[in-house]
Amino acid sequence: MSIMTERDRAAVRTEFEKLTGPVKLVVFSQELLAGDLCRQNEALVREVAELSDKLTVEVLNPAIDRERAGAYGVDQVPAIVVEGARDYGIRFYGIPSGYEFGNLIDSIVVASTGQPALAEETLATLRTLAADVDIKVFSTPT
């Protein structure tokens, strides 16, 4: 059963024309904790990855792959790590559906190109930061 409509797939393929480098989507999934959610998340990620040969998927279980989960800072499932030429720290917890789906696609493009779609003024302001900043965005489907 397909999660995305053909219209969604066409739109995502168009966005993926911007991809310049490979992106690995590392999915953390654990049947015992969140079986149905994890299965849906894996299915969505695999469906997205099928739309570009620049995308690969790796599925890990944090209970078994503790070292990798720790290295990525992942402590919840379902989770997706979006990793390009390096790990930019992009993480999705839960299923990125609804409005979050667009953010997943945008994150894949950013990880591939290494260039965030930010205004030059914003980039200039970010360069003035004295230390790294950990930004977390929480959303709810309401």
C-alpha positions in Angstrom: 0.0 0.0 0.0 1.4 3.4 -1.0 1.5 6.2 1.5 2.1 9.0 -1.0 -0.3 9.9 -3.8 1.1 10.0 -7.3 0.7 13.8 -7.1 2.9 13.8 -4.0 5.5 11.6 -5.6 5.7 13.9 -8.6 6.1 16.9 -6.4 8.9 15.2 -4.4 10.7 14.1 -7.6 10.7 17.7 -8.7 12.2 18.8 -5.4 14.8 16.0 -5.6 16.1 17.4 -8.9 17.9 19.8 -6.5 19.9 17.0 -4.9 23.6 17.2 -5.6 25.1 14.7 -3.2 24.1 11.4 -1.5 21.8 11.4 1.6 21.5 8.5 4.0 18.2 8.3 5.9 18.9 6.3 9.1 15.7 5.1 10.6 15.6 4.0 14.2 12.7 1.5 14.7 11.7 -0.8 17.5 8.8 -3.2 17.1 8.3 -3.8 20.8 8.0 -0.1 21.8 6.1 1.5 18.9 5.4 -1.3 16.4 2.7 0.3 14.2 4.2 3.8 14.3 7.7 2.4 13.4 6.3 0.3 10.5 4.5 3.4 9.1 7.6 5.5 9.5 9.9 2.9 7.8 7.4 2.5 4.9 7.2 6.3 4.4 11.0 6.7 4.4 11.5 3.8 2.0 8.8 5.3 -0.3 10.6 8.6 -0.3 14.0 7.0 -0.9 12.6 5.3 -4.0 12.2 8.7 -5.7 15.9 9.4 -6.0 19.0 7.2 -6.6 20.9 9.7 -4.3 19.0 8.4 -1.3 19.7 5.3 0.8 17.9 3.9 3.8 19.4 2.1 6.8 17.1 0.8 9.5 18.5 0.3 13.0 17.0 -0.9 16.3 18.3 1.3 19.2 18.1 -1.6 21.6 20.5 -3.6 19.4 22.4 -0.9 17.8 23.1 1.1 21.0 26.4 2.5 19.9 25.0 3.9 16.7 21.9 5.3 18.5 24.2 6.9 21.1 26.5 8.4 18.4 23.4 10.0 16.7 21.9 11.0 20.1 18.8 9.1 19.3 16.9 7.9 22.4 13.3 7.6 21.0 11.5 5.7 18.3 10.5 6.2 15.6 13.3 8.4 14.6 14.9 9.5 11.3 18.5 10.9 10.9 19.0 12.8 7.7 22.7 12.7 6.9 24.5 14.1 3.9 28.2 14.5 3.4 28.3 15.0 7.2 25.8 14.7 10.0 24.2 18.1 10.3 22.2 17.1 13.3 18.8 16.8 11.5 16.5 14.5 13.4 12.8 13.7 13.1 11.0 11.9 15.9 7.6 10.4 15.1 6.2 10.1 11.6 6.9 13.2 9.5 3.4 13.4 8.0 1.2 16.4 7.3 3.1 19.7 7.4 6.2 17.8 8.8 6.5 15.9 5.5 7.6 19.1 3.6 10.2 19.7 6.3 11.6 16.2 5.8 11.9 16.8 2.0 13.5 20.2 2.6 15.9 18.6 5.1 16.9 16.0 2.5 17.7 18.7 0.0 19.7 20.7 2.5 21.7 17.6 3.6 22.4 16.8 -0.1 23.5 20.3 -1.1 25.0 21.4 2.2 23.3 24.7 1.7 20.4 25.8 3.8 17.7 27.9 2.1 18.2 31.0 4.3 18.4 34.6 3.5 21.9 36.1 3.5 20.9 38.4 6.4 20.0 35.3 8.4 23.2 33.5 7.5 25.2 36.6 8.5 23.5 36.7 11.9 24.1 33.0 12.4 27.8 33.5 11.7 28.0 35.8 14.7 27.0 33.1 17.2 29.8 32.4 19.6 28.8 28.7 20.1 26.7 26.0 18.5 23.0 26.2 19.3 20.8 23.2 19.6 17.4 24.0 18.1 14.4 21.7 18.7 11.1 22.3 16.9 8.0 20.5 18.3 4.8 20.2 16.4 1.5 18.5 16.9 -1.0 17.4 14.3 -3.9 19.6 15.4 
